Amino acid sequence: MLVENKYSFQSDVPWKRPVFWVIYSAIIATLFVVLDVNIGIPLAIPSILGTAISLFLGFRTNSAYQRWWEARKVWGAIVNNSRTLARQILTFGNTKKSANTRIQIIKRQIAWNWTLAYALRGLGNSPEAKDYLFSTEETEIQNAKHPNNILLLNQEKDLSNMVSSQALSDFDFRKIDSTLKELTDSMGKCERIKKTVFPIQYSLYTMVFVNLFLALLPLGLVPIIGFFTIPIHFAIGFTFGMIQRIAEDMQDPFEGTQNDTAMFTISRGIEQNLLEMMGEKNLPEAYPVKDGAVM
């Protein structure tokens, strides 16, 4: 996710398409003005089409933004519930009992966040998570089809053992179990966004309609403004192209683009918070900003 005011047009703008439309409009203007070929059409035709496309693009961009914003809200809930879980584990029940188990539950939550972030980006096992798991548990999740689900199961098992040893009351257990349920819900929401493909019709038909509009626009402009059609056509085509590009970046918020949900940065923030709550002094550094974006 971009967090700095630096923006590189050279790296992010799809230049090939605007350049093509400049060449196209230059040919149209030359044919009409220089060679006196009557290829003009009423400007009302591309104007009506452009209005319809603007509404369509607006709806598509808004739909993509909703997916991006939902992903960010879900990870905001993961932050809050991770802190809540750590606070509950450290203060509920007889804190003198099961001290090692309490610490391991918090460490496992740190590992859970990292594992989920790597899974959503399709990057395999998380190297950061290894520092917070027993070797047996690390092997267990490496062989699991759904490692995050296994980690939550292990959290529940440890909590049940704490109830059996009277380190937690049934009432405290139910409260902590509610927090684990919230984490499970957040995980499911992330998976829903990840696995629900943005309808291909949006991208396909948007591209067709925009290209049709840009093909007709110079024919309507050139009888009125002549060679000024070229820069006007470039500006309009560039605007439509960038709106399309922004929507494409936001519609898949877990793919590691510059506009991606900053899951690694969020996971590192949770890691710092939870370690600090356990009394750790040497906290890991914040996740680095790369090319003006946090990942």
FISELO-439276 format. One record per residue (C-alpha): residue number from 1; residue in one letter; x, y, z. Coordinates in Angstrom, 2 decimals, padded with zeros to 5 digits. Layout:
! residues N
<node k="NUM" r="a" u="X" v="Y" w="Z"/>
...
! end
This chain:
! residues 295
<node k="1" r="m" u="000.00" v="000.00" w="000.00"/>
<node k="2" r="l" u="001.42" v="003.37" w="-001.03"/>
<node k="3" r="v" u="002.18" v="005.57" w="001.97"/>
<node k="4" r="e" u="004.48" v="008.24" w="000.52"/>
<node k="5" r="n" u="003.76" v="011.13" w="-001.83"/>
<node k="6" r="k" u="006.31" v="009.82" w="-004.32"/>
<node k="7" r="y" u="004.63" v="008.39" w="-007.40"/>
<node k="8" r="s" u="006.39" v="006.97" w="-010.44"/>
<node k="9" r="f" u="004.36" v="007.44" w="-013.62"/>
<node k="10" r="q" u="007.11" v="005.69" w="-015.53"/>
<node k="11" r="s" u="006.62" v="002.44" w="-013.63"/>
<node k="12" r="d" u="002.87" v="002.48" w="-013.06"/>
<node k="13" r="v" u="001.26" v="004.07" w="-016.12"/>
<node k="14" r="p" u="000.35" v="001.78" w="-019.03"/>
<node k="15" r="w" u="002.10" v="003.88" w="-021.67"/>
<node k="16" r="k" u="001.58" v="001.62" w="-024.69"/>
<node k="17" r="r" u="-002.14" v="002.29" w="-024.96"/>
<node k="18" r="p" u="-001.96" v="006.14" w="-024.78"/>
<node k="19" r="v" u="000.83" v="006.17" w="-027.37"/>
<node k="20" r="f" u="-001.27" v="004.00" w="-029.68"/>
<node k="21" r="w" u="-004.21" v="006.37" w="-029.40"/>
<node k="22" r="v" u="-001.98" v="009.39" w="-030.12"/>
<node k="23" r="i" u="-000.86" v="007.72" w="-033.35"/>
<node k="24" r="y" u="-004.46" v="006.83" w="-034.20"/>
<node k="25" r="s" u="-005.78" v="010.36" w="-033.63"/>
<node k="26" r="a" u="-002.86" v="011.82" w="-035.59"/>
<node k="27" r="i" u="-003.80" v="009.64" w="-038.57"/>
<node k="28" r="i" u="-007.45" v="010.70" w="-038.31"/>
<node k="29" r="a" u="-006.50" v="014.38" w="-038.09"/>
<node k="30" r="t" u="-004.12" v="014.10" w="-041.06"/>
<node k="31" r="l" u="-006.75" v="012.37" w="-043.21"/>
<node k="32" r="f" u="-009.39" v="014.97" w="-042.39"/>
<node k="33" r="v" u="-007.34" v="018.21" w="-042.35"/>
<node k="34" r="v" u="-004.54" v="017.56" w="-044.83"/>
<node k="35" r="l" u="-006.01" v="015.01" w="-047.24"/>
<node k="36" r="d" u="-009.58" v="016.34" w="-046.95"/>
<node k="37" r="v" u="-011.08" v="012.90" w="-046.36"/>
<node k="38" r="n" u="-014.52" v="013.36" w="-044.84"/>
<node k="39" r="i" u="-014.50" v="010.81" w="-042.02"/>
<node k="40" r="g" u="-016.13" v="012.93" w="-039.35"/>
<node k="41" r="i" u="-019.20" v="011.89" w="-037.36"/>
<node k="42" r="p" u="-021.54" v="013.87" w="-035.06"/>
<node k="43" r="l" u="-019.85" v="014.48" w="-031.71"/>
<node k="44" r="a" u="-023.06" v="013.44" w="-029.96"/>
<node k="45" r="i" u="-022.37" v="009.79" w="-030.80"/>
<node k="46" r="p" u="-019.10" v="009.41" w="-028.79"/>
<node k="47" r="s" u="-020.46" v="011.83" w="-026.17"/>
<node k="48" r="i" u="-023.44" v="009.59" w="-025.35"/>
<node k="49" r="l" u="-021.20" v="006.51" w="-025.34"/>
<node k="50" r="g" u="-018.64" v="008.28" w="-023.13"/>
<node k="51" r="t" u="-021.31" v="009.18" w="-020.57"/>
<node k="52" r="a" u="-022.46" v="005.56" w="-020.35"/>
<node k="53" r="i" u="-018.87" v="004.32" w="-020.02"/>
<node k="54" r="s" u="-018.17" v="006.84" w="-017.24"/>
<node k="55" r="l" u="-021.03" v="005.42" w="-015.20"/>
<node k="56" r="f" u="-019.84" v="001.87" w="-015.88"/>
<node k="57" r="l" u="-016.24" v="002.71" w="-014.92"/>
<node k="58" r="g" u="-017.43" v="004.45" w="-011.77"/>
<node k="59" r="f" u="-019.42" v="001.39" w="-010.70"/>
<node k="60" r="r" u="-016.49" v="-000.93" w="-011.47"/>
<node k="61" r="t" u="-014.00" v="001.21" w="-009.56"/>
<node k="62" r="n" u="-016.35" v="001.48" w="-006.59"/>
<node k="63" r="s" u="-016.80" v="-002.32" w="-006.54"/>
<node k="64" r="a" u="-013.03" v="-002.84" w="-006.61"/>
<node k="65" r="y" u="-012.55" v="-000.28" w="-003.83"/>
<node k="66" r="q" u="-015.12" v="-002.05" w="-001.67"/>
<node k="67" r="r" u="-013.09" v="-005.28" w="-001.90"/>
<node k="68" r="w" u="-009.87" v="-003.40" w="-001.06"/>
<node k="69" r="w" u="-011.44" v="-001.57" w="001.89"/>
<node k="70" r="e" u="-013.08" v="-004.73" w="003.24"/>
<node k="71" r="a" u="-009.68" v="-006.46" w="003.21"/>
<node k="72" r="r" u="-008.18" v="-003.59" w="005.19"/>
<node k="73" r="k" u="-011.04" v="-003.65" w="007.72"/>
<node k="74" r="v" u="-010.62" v="-007.39" w="008.21"/>
<node k="75" r="w" u="-006.93" v="-006.97" w="008.99"/>
<node k="76" r="g" u="-007.80" v="-004.13" w="011.34"/>
<node k="77" r="a" u="-010.04" v="-006.57" w="013.22"/>
<node k="78" r="i" u="-007.17" v="-009.10" w="013.32"/>
<node k="79" r="v" u="-004.97" v="-006.46" w="014.96"/>
<node k="80" r="n" u="-007.58" v="-005.73" w="017.63"/>
<node k="81" r="n" u="-008.39" v="-009.38" w="018.33"/>
<node k="82" r="s" u="-004.70" v="-010.33" w="018.54"/>
<node k="83" r="r" u="-004.16" v="-007.66" w="021.19"/>
<node k="84" r="t" u="-007.33" v="-008.74" w="023.00"/>
<node k="85" r="l" u="-006.24" v="-012.39" w="023.00"/>
<node k="86" r="a" u="-002.84" v="-011.50" w="024.47"/>
<node k="87" r="r" u="-004.42" v="-009.32" w="027.16"/>
<node k="88" r="q" u="-006.91" v="-012.03" w="028.11"/>
<node k="89" r="i" u="-004.24" v="-014.74" w="028.27"/>
<node k="90" r="l" u="-001.98" v="-012.60" w="030.46"/>
<node k="91" r="t" u="-004.65" v="-011.51" w="032.95"/>
<node k="92" r="f" u="-007.49" v="-014.06" w="033.08"/>
<node k="93" r="g" u="-007.59" v="-016.83" w="035.67"/>
<node k="94" r="n" u="-004.76" v="-017.88" w="037.96"/>
<node k="95" r="t" u="-001.80" v="-016.24" w="036.22"/>
<node k="96" r="k" u="000.67" v="-018.20" w="038.36"/>
<node k="97" r="k" u="-000.41" v="-021.42" w="036.70"/>
<node k="98" r="s" u="000.45" v="-022.50" w="033.13"/>
<node k="99" r="a" u="002.85" v="-019.59" w="032.64"/>
<node k="100" r="n" u="004.71" v="-021.31" w="029.80"/>
<node k="101" r="t" u="001.46" v="-022.23" w="028.07"/>
<node k="102" r="r" u="000.26" v="-018.64" w="028.24"/>
<node k="103" r="i" u="003.45" v="-017.40" w="026.59"/>
<node k="104" r="q" u="003.22" v="-020.08" w="023.92"/>
<node k="105" r="i" u="-000.38" v="-019.12" w="023.09"/>
<node k="106" r="i" u="000.68" v="-015.52" w="022.49"/>
<node k="107" r="k" u="003.67" v="-016.60" w="020.41"/>
<node k="108" r="r" u="001.42" v="-018.91" w="018.41"/>
<node k="109" r="q" u="-000.84" v="-015.95" w="017.68"/>
<node k="110" r="i" u="002.13" v="-014.05" w="016.27"/>
<node k="111" r="a" u="002.93" v="-017.05" w="014.09"/>
<node k="112" r="w" u="-000.73" v="-017.26" w="013.03"/>
<node k="113" r="n" u="-000.70" v="-013.71" w="011.68"/>
<node k="114" r="w" u="002.48" v="-014.28" w="009.67"/>
<node k="115" r="t" u="001.24" v="-017.62" w="008.35"/>
<node k="116" r="l" u="-002.04" v="-016.09" w="007.19"/>
<node k="117" r="a" u="-000.28" v="-013.21" w="005.45"/>
<node k="118" r="y" u="002.05" v="-015.55" w="003.55"/>
<node k="119" r="a" u="-000.81" v="-017.90" w="002.65"/>
<node k="120" r="l" u="-002.93" v="-015.08" w="001.21"/>
<node k="121" r="r" u="-000.03" v="-013.98" w="-000.98"/>
<node k="122" r="g" u="000.70" v="-017.54" w="-002.04"/>
<node k="123" r="l" u="004.29" v="-017.42" w="-000.74"/>
<node k="124" r="g" u="004.36" v="-020.73" w="001.11"/>
<node k="125" r="n" u="005.68" v="-021.07" w="004.66"/>
<node k="126" r="s" u="006.50" v="-017.97" w="006.68"/>
<node k="127" r="p" u="010.11" v="-017.73" w="007.92"/>
<node k="128" r="e" u="009.00" v="-015.27" w="010.61"/>
<node k="129" r="a" u="006.52" v="-017.77" w="012.06"/>
<node k="130" r="k" u="009.26" v="-020.35" w="012.71"/>
<node k="131" r="d" u="010.69" v="-018.26" w="015.54"/>
<node k="132" r="y" u="007.47" v="-018.60" w="017.56"/>
<node k="133" r="l" u="006.60" v="-022.29" w="017.19"/>
<node k="134" r="f" u="007.90" v="-025.53" w="018.65"/>
<node k="135" r="s" u="009.72" v="-027.69" w="016.12"/>
<node k="136" r="t" u="006.95" v="-030.31" w="016.27"/>
<node k="137" r="e" u="004.27" v="-027.72" w="015.64"/>
<node k="138" r="e" u="006.30" v="-026.18" w="012.82"/>
<node k="139" r="t" u="006.47" v="-029.57" w="011.12"/>
<node k="140" r="e" u="002.75" v="-030.06" w="011.72"/>
<node k="141" r="i" u="001.70" v="-026.89" w="009.93"/>
<node k="142" r="q" u="004.18" v="-027.44" w="007.08"/>
<node k="143" r="n" u="002.40" v="-030.69" w="006.26"/>
<node k="144" r="a" u="-001.09" v="-029.25" w="006.75"/>
<node k="145" r="k" u="-003.38" v="-028.12" w="003.93"/>
<node k="146" r="h" u="-004.67" v="-025.30" w="006.13"/>
<node k="147" r="p" u="-001.93" v="-024.37" w="008.66"/>
<node k="148" r="n" u="-003.84" v="-021.45" w="010.17"/>
<node k="149" r="n" u="-006.74" v="-023.71" w="011.06"/>
<node k="150" r="i" u="-004.34" v="-026.12" w="012.79"/>
<node k="151" r="l" u="-002.80" v="-023.27" w="014.80"/>
<node k="152" r="l" u="-006.23" v="-022.19" w="016.02"/>
<node k="153" r="l" u="-007.00" v="-025.79" w="016.94"/>
<node k="154" r="n" u="-003.81" v="-025.94" w="019.00"/>
<node k="155" r="q" u="-004.80" v="-022.70" w="020.73"/>
<node k="156" r="e" u="-008.09" v="-024.31" w="021.74"/>
<node k="157" r="k" u="-006.34" v="-027.43" w="023.01"/>
<node k="158" r="d" u="-004.01" v="-025.38" w="025.21"/>
<node k="159" r="l" u="-006.94" v="-023.41" w="026.60"/>
<node k="160" r="s" u="-008.80" v="-026.65" w="027.39"/>
<node k="161" r="n" u="-005.74" v="-027.95" w="029.26"/>
<node k="162" r="m" u="-005.61" v="-024.70" w="031.24"/>
<node k="163" r="v" u="-009.24" v="-025.19" w="032.26"/>
<node k="164" r="s" u="-008.46" v="-028.77" w="033.31"/>
<node k="165" r="s" u="-005.56" v="-027.56" w="035.45"/>
<node k="166" r="q" u="-007.77" v="-024.79" w="036.91"/>
<node k="167" r="a" u="-005.57" v="-022.08" w="035.48"/>
<node k="168" r="l" u="-008.71" v="-020.77" w="033.73"/>
<node k="169" r="s" u="-012.36" v="-020.83" w="034.73"/>
<node k="170" r="d" u="-015.09" v="-021.90" w="032.33"/>
<node k="171" r="f" u="-016.26" v="-018.30" w="032.18"/>
<node k="172" r="d" u="-012.79" v="-017.04" w="031.20"/>
<node k="173" r="f" u="-012.47" v="-019.85" w="028.69"/>
<node k="174" r="r" u="-015.70" v="-018.80" w="026.95"/>
<node k="175" r="k" u="-014.49" v="-015.21" w="026.69"/>
<node k="176" r="i" u="-011.17" v="-016.23" w="025.12"/>
<node k="177" r="d" u="-012.95" v="-018.72" w="022.87"/>
<node k="178" r="s" u="-015.09" v="-015.82" w="021.60"/>
<node k="179" r="t" u="-011.91" v="-013.99" w="020.60"/>
<node k="180" r="l" u="-010.66" v="-017.08" w="018.75"/>
<node k="181" r="k" u="-014.00" v="-017.21" w="016.94"/>
<node k="182" r="e" u="-013.51" v="-013.61" w="015.80"/>
<node k="183" r="l" u="-010.08" v="-014.52" w="014.46"/>
<node k="184" r="t" u="-011.59" v="-017.51" w="012.65"/>
<node k="185" r="d" u="-014.23" v="-015.24" w="011.11"/>
<node k="186" r="s" u="-011.55" v="-012.80" w="009.93"/>
<node k="187" r="m" u="-009.57" v="-015.64" w="008.38"/>
<node k="188" r="g" u="-012.68" v="-016.82" w="006.54"/>
<node k="189" r="k" u="-013.40" v="-013.33" w="005.23"/>
<node k="190" r="c" u="-009.86" v="-013.06" w="003.86"/>
<node k="191" r="e" u="-010.23" v="-016.43" w="002.15"/>
<node k="192" r="r" u="-013.57" v="-015.36" w="000.67"/>
<node k="193" r="i" u="-012.03" v="-012.23" w="-000.85"/>
<node k="194" r="k" u="-009.01" v="-014.19" w="-002.08"/>
<node k="195" r="k" u="-010.98" v="-017.03" w="-003.67"/>
<node k="196" r="t" u="-013.86" v="-015.01" w="-005.11"/>
<node k="197" r="v" u="-012.63" v="-013.92" w="-008.51"/>
<node k="198" r="f" u="-013.67" v="-010.43" w="-009.57"/>
<node k="199" r="p" u="-016.15" v="-010.98" w="-012.45"/>
<node k="200" r="i" u="-014.20" v="-011.15" w="-015.70"/>
<node k="201" r="q" u="-017.09" v="-009.45" w="-017.49"/>
<node k="202" r="y" u="-016.22" v="-006.20" w="-015.73"/>
<node k="203" r="s" u="-012.70" v="-006.12" w="-017.14"/>
<node k="204" r="l" u="-013.59" v="-007.53" w="-020.56"/>
<node k="205" r="y" u="-016.57" v="-005.35" w="-021.37"/>
<node k="206" r="t" u="-015.00" v="-002.25" w="-019.84"/>
<node k="207" r="m" u="-012.02" v="-002.67" w="-022.16"/>
<node k="208" r="v" u="-014.28" v="-003.21" w="-025.20"/>
<node k="209" r="f" u="-016.46" v="-000.18" w="-024.43"/>
<node k="210" r="v" u="-013.51" v="002.11" w="-023.69"/>
<node k="211" r="n" u="-011.72" v="001.10" w="-026.89"/>
<node k="212" r="l" u="-014.90" v="001.65" w="-028.92"/>
<node k="213" r="f" u="-015.34" v="005.09" w="-027.37"/>
<node k="214" r="l" u="-011.73" v="006.07" w="-028.02"/>
<node k="215" r="a" u="-011.99" v="004.84" w="-031.60"/>
<node k="216" r="l" u="-015.03" v="007.03" w="-032.27"/>
<node k="217" r="l" u="-013.96" v="010.12" w="-030.31"/>
<node k="218" r="p" u="-011.41" v="011.53" w="-032.83"/>
<node k="219" r="l" u="-013.99" v="011.18" w="-035.59"/>
<node k="220" r="g" u="-016.30" v="013.46" w="-033.65"/>
<node k="221" r="l" u="-013.63" v="015.93" w="-032.54"/>
<node k="222" r="v" u="-011.62" v="016.42" w="-035.73"/>
<node k="223" r="p" u="-014.30" v="018.38" w="-037.68"/>
<node k="224" r="i" u="-014.48" v="020.83" w="-034.77"/>
<node k="225" r="i" u="-010.89" v="021.29" w="-033.51"/>
<node k="226" r="g" u="-008.68" v="019.76" w="-036.22"/>
<node k="227" r="f" u="-005.18" v="018.82" w="-035.05"/>
<node k="228" r="f" u="-006.08" v="019.77" w="-031.47"/>
<node k="229" r="t" u="-007.87" v="016.41" w="-031.50"/>
<node k="230" r="i" u="-004.52" v="014.74" w="-030.79"/>
<node k="231" r="p" u="-003.78" v="016.18" w="-027.30"/>
<node k="232" r="i" u="-007.47" v="016.14" w="-026.31"/>
<node k="233" r="h" u="-007.79" v="012.51" w="-027.34"/>
<node k="234" r="f" u="-004.61" v="011.63" w="-025.45"/>
<node k="235" r="a" u="-005.84" v="013.33" w="-022.27"/>
<node k="236" r="i" u="-009.22" v="011.61" w="-022.35"/>
<node k="237" r="g" u="-007.75" v="008.21" w="-023.23"/>
<node k="238" r="f" u="-005.12" v="008.57" w="-020.51"/>
<node k="239" r="t" u="-007.80" v="009.37" w="-017.92"/>
<node k="240" r="f" u="-009.96" v="006.39" w="-018.83"/>
<node k="241" r="g" u="-006.92" v="004.11" w="-018.90"/>
<node k="242" r="m" u="-005.74" v="005.17" w="-015.45"/>
<node k="243" r="i" u="-009.19" v="004.69" w="-013.93"/>
<node k="244" r="q" u="-009.19" v="001.19" w="-015.37"/>
<node k="245" r="r" u="-005.68" v="000.54" w="-014.01"/>
<node k="246" r="i" u="-006.59" v="001.74" w="-010.51"/>
<node k="247" r="a" u="-009.63" v="-000.57" w="-010.42"/>
<node k="248" r="e" u="-007.51" v="-003.54" w="-011.55"/>
<node k="249" r="d" u="-004.98" v="-002.91" w="-008.75"/>
<node k="250" r="m" u="-007.62" v="-002.63" w="-006.02"/>
<node k="251" r="q" u="-009.83" v="-005.56" w="-007.01"/>
<node k="252" r="d" u="-007.29" v="-008.13" w="-005.72"/>
<node k="253" r="p" u="-006.01" v="-006.78" w="-002.38"/>
<node k="254" r="f" u="-003.81" v="-009.79" w="-001.49"/>
<node k="255" r="e" u="-001.60" v="-010.06" w="-004.58"/>
<node k="256" r="g" u="001.45" v="-008.06" w="-003.46"/>
<node k="257" r="t" u="000.98" v="-004.96" w="-005.64"/>
<node k="258" r="q" u="001.75" v="-001.42" w="-004.50"/>
<node k="259" r="n" u="-001.91" v="-000.95" w="-003.57"/>
<node k="260" r="d" u="-002.06" v="-004.27" w="-001.72"/>
<node k="261" r="t" u="-003.24" v="-004.63" w="001.88"/>
<node k="262" r="a" u="-000.07" v="-004.17" w="003.96"/>
<node k="263" r="m" u="-000.29" v="-007.57" w="005.66"/>
<node k="264" r="f" u="003.45" v="-007.94" w="006.37"/>
<node k="265" r="t" u="003.62" v="-004.48" w="007.94"/>
<node k="266" r="i" u="000.48" v="-005.19" w="009.99"/>
<node k="267" r="s" u="001.82" v="-008.58" w="011.10"/>
<node k="268" r="r" u="005.09" v="-006.98" w="012.22"/>
<node k="269" r="g" u="003.11" v="-004.37" w="014.16"/>
<node k="270" r="i" u="001.12" v="-007.10" w="015.92"/>
<node k="271" r="e" u="004.36" v="-008.95" w="016.64"/>
<node k="272" r="q" u="005.82" v="-005.84" w="018.29"/>
<node k="273" r="n" u="002.67" v="-005.21" w="020.32"/>
<node k="274" r="l" u="002.37" v="-008.74" w="021.66"/>
<node k="275" r="l" u="006.05" v="-009.09" w="022.51"/>
<node k="276" r="e" u="005.91" v="-005.80" w="024.37"/>
<node k="277" r="m" u="002.88" v="-007.04" w="026.33"/>
<node k="278" r="m" u="004.94" v="-010.07" w="027.38"/>
<node k="279" r="g" u="007.69" v="-007.77" w="028.66"/>
<node k="280" r="e" u="010.17" v="-008.19" w="025.80"/>
<node k="281" r="k" u="012.60" v="-005.30" w="025.38"/>
<node k="282" r="n" u="014.36" v="-006.16" w="022.12"/>
<node k="283" r="l" u="011.53" v="-005.75" w="019.67"/>
<node k="284" r="p" u="011.90" v="-006.43" w="015.92"/>
<node k="285" r="e" u="012.20" v="-003.43" w="013.64"/>
<node k="286" r="a" u="009.23" v="-002.14" w="011.67"/>
<node k="287" r="y" u="008.74" v="-003.71" w="008.27"/>
<node k="288" r="p" u="010.66" v="-001.62" w="005.68"/>
<node k="289" r="v" u="009.01" v="000.73" w="003.20"/>
<node k="290" r="k" u="009.90" v="-000.23" w="-000.38"/>
<node k="291" r="d" u="009.47" v="002.23" w="-003.27"/>
<node k="292" r="g" u="007.10" v="004.34" w="-001.21"/>
<node k="293" r="a" u="004.89" v="001.35" w="-000.31"/>
<node k="294" r="v" u="004.44" v="-000.81" w="002.76"/>
<node k="295" r="m" u="003.91" v="-004.53" w="002.15"/>
! end
